[in-house]
Amino acid sequence: MASSEVPESVPPEPHLATCLDLLRSSSDEKKFVGLLLVTKLTPTATADVLSAIYSAVGPLFLHRLLLPLKQDPNARRTGQEAAMVALGVVMWARLSAAPEVAIGEELEGCIPLLLKVARAGGVVPAMEADMGAALRDREEEGEARAAALASTADALACILAACLASGSARRVALESGALECAVAALRRAEREGPLEGEYHVAGVVTACRLVAALLPSRDRAGVLAAHWREVGDAVPLLARRLPIEEGLAGEIEPSQRRHAAVEVQLESLNALLCILPLPATHLEDRLRGTAHKWGPPLRTGLGQILRARAGVPQRLAALQLAAAGTALLGPRWLAAPDPAFLLLATTVARIEVGVLLLDALAPPSGIQVPDHGAASPSSTTRAFSAMDIGGGGGGGGGSASSSTSTGGWAVGDGGAASSRGASFGAVPKPGQTQERVDSVVVPTEMRWEGPHQTPQARATALLPACFEVIESAIEALADGEDEALPSPASSQGSEAGPGIDPATAAAVLTAVQEAVEGVLQYLEQVAGREGAARAPLTLAGVRLLGRFLAEAPLALSDRVVALLPFLLSCRSGEDGLGEGALFLLPTILQMAWGRVGGGASAPEAQAAWLQALASPPTLTCLVAHARACVEAARRAVTREALARADADLTFACRCLAPVLGVLGLRRDPHAALAEAGAAPLALLPALEALEAARPAATASQPLDGEARLAVAAAAAGALAAAPPGARARAAGPAALRLSLGGLRVLGADEDLGEALCRALLTLLDAPGGQLAEAARKSAVVMALLEGEAAPGTAWQALLERLRELVRG
């Protein structure tokens, strides 16, 4: 092929052959001219054209263009050198769009030099130590600023392409300070005010993409731990870019201003998703300390996205960030300073929960959805294609039904309102929001085809965030009953915001109830499936159900009671505490002790719960949970771990005590009741071993009074509930001593003391007489008989019975 010919794979373009001839020349001057000419072609060039240009000029000459950046900073610079560096930066940025260039070692070697340009804010600032002033005298201020913005955006784009193409380049970039550089670019752009030009927008967009590219999911925790300061600075900057700016001007055409604003918003959303939610690191404390800087704008931007006619990926991404925000700032962040966002987020989460639960139950099949955790140079492209802007009704079904129902969230005016500090209350006129959204032009090349993902995988990945939003709404409603909800800035000295008004609270509660109803239906359908009790999605659903029932224990009572054995059996592993039992223990405690408030249905509901809890499958699960708590209390070493384990053990035994009391009062010889009564005896060996390991008199960290009383009540209740034959075999000296030992700490808890006394009364009247004989010999009983009587009807009856035994 002659030197003037264009490769066959490259489509013919005007002047391309001439440019390639110049680039292949051995003369640096001709190569330089060829590069100047080729800059006119590269903005629209295909990957084949870019590869042909790169092959013609060669990486060596492109690298030589950046050499002035390597020289002594005190050396004299010239305008020609600055122009040469600027040309090198723009050519590397354009050519890095070709995969073979982006993945090459040559570009990786240029990353430190490109970072120098981006960090300084342009080529001239990077070289202005001794020649910048003279150069600036020859340029108009506006042109100099545009050139600096362009070179910064090009340098960041080049680094971004390298990081996305190669893990090695990403490591080099991180070690060279790329994350700090991206944060500096975002900070510099914020200082310059509203976005006013194409390069200003490009710099912000590319900086957001670079932050996302430097935090891949597989290395995310390590990068966050190593660069926590930079990430802590990035979150407020990205959050403040999330609300849409309506004040774009300058070079941007009016028809493209909204397009640019949405692009910045979606790239900020993508970058924040790569950071939040955080793993358990000290970065959490840093972000909580700066919550007043990023909490309000994050809420404003997420409200715009959730209220907009956006696609499913955007709504789910916004819900994921809302869940991350509540994890860091607490549920009150959703409701302050105005509860409109609480209602909006809860309503959208309720809708998505219903859709995703159907996905979870669907048969395996392919579905196209975006990978929210993966950063890519086309993240905005993915977002635009899914937003269905200017189309029909696709995507609108997931947002709130009307502006009125969401407290006045507006789409079109939301960005303008947010820039003025007023995020709520702007209700658009009928059709105004639709007109604004439809005015956004989506280029055809921005259509994206997502990766295939099964509905089950999609539901498993996205439902936990929706559940967390619903849980936070429950928490916000529970807190709102007692006090006003302060804004996130209240910790910084700001005044508290207003509480949740009754109308909003009722609407939020309705959405919560509908979501919980859907979760319960899902649990009912999967209850009989193999492996369902170990599925992460099942555990997440049980957690949400348990959180709701803790506030409203009488709700859905009949259906929950029928499902109790399955719910209590849900756990993530074979060992340790079962999550299903942990999530439901607050509700079980209320129902078992009758602490559910008034209402004619309360006694009937409590009786149904007690009957269900005393059934063999359910009682076996409760006993297994209590045994796991005992083992955790035995294995705990540190003072903090011991206190936590003792609290869990006390809670588990407190839930068992009234159930065992019901069984102990029954005299029905039915086989099912006998089986249920024998189940708690499996707990006795573990309790006896705990007593041996941590006796009250000698252990460095003995059980506290409440825990010891709870253990004694559980042991005595287990003996009282057991069938006579099994009780006779289990009532050994250790078990009896453990039961009577609780009399020493009766004052620790009145309810547990009453439960213990009732169980001991049952044992004293039982055939066999083991407890009566042990009581006559017990020093604890003798001391109690000589002291003052403790309060409580059961204790009074027990005291009289013990005195009769001693006199007899």
Salt bridges, closest charged atoms under 4 A:
ASP21 OD1 - ARG24 NH1 3.79
ASP28 OD2 - ARG64 NH2 2.46
GLU128 OE1 - ARG136 NH1 2.68
GLU190 OE2 - ARG240 NE 2.64
GLU192 OE1 - ARG145 NH2 3.32
GLU192 OE1 - HIS200 NE2 3.55
GLU230 OE2 - HIS227 ND1 3.72
ASP233 OD2 - ARG187 NH2 3.78
ASP233 OD1 - ARG286 NH2 2.59
GLU245 OE2 - ARG241 NH1 2.82
GLU246 OE2 - ARG258 NH1 2.66
GLU263 OE2 - ARG209 NH2 3.76
GLU267 OE2 - ARG209 NE 2.99
GLU284 OE1 - ARG288 NH2 3.55
ASP285 OD1 - ARG288 NH1 3.63
GLU352 OE2 - ARG315 NE 2.91
ASP359 OD2 - ARG458 NH1 2.24
ASP388 OD2 - ARG309 NH1 3.87
ASP413 OD1 - ARG436 NH2 3.25
ASP438 OD1 - ARG309 NH2 3.15
GLU471 OE2 - ARG543 NE 3.06
GLU475 OE1 - ARG547 NH2 2.29
ASP479 OD2 - ARG332 NE 3.82
GLU483 OE2 - ARG332 NH2 2.56
GLU514 OE1 - ARG350 NE 3.01
GLU517 OE2 - ARG559 NH1 2.69
GLU524 OE2 - ARG559 NE 2.96
GLU551 OE2 - ARG547 NH1 3.01
GLU574 OE2 - ARG534 NH2 3.32
GLU631 OE2 - ARG634 NH1 3.59
ASP646 OD2 - ARG694 NH2 2.86
GLU691 OE1 - ARG708 NH1 2.70
GLU706 OE2 - ARG654 NH2 2.53
ASP749 OD2 - ARG654 NH2 2.99
ASP751 OD2 - ARG595 NH2 2.62
GLU754 OE1 - ARG758 NH1 3.84
ASP765 OD1 - ARG801 NE 3.31
GLU773 OE1 - ARG776 NH1 3.38
GLU773 OE2 - LYS777 NZ 3.56
GLU800 OE2 - ARG803 NH1 3.54
GLU804 OE1 - ARG801 NH1 3.91
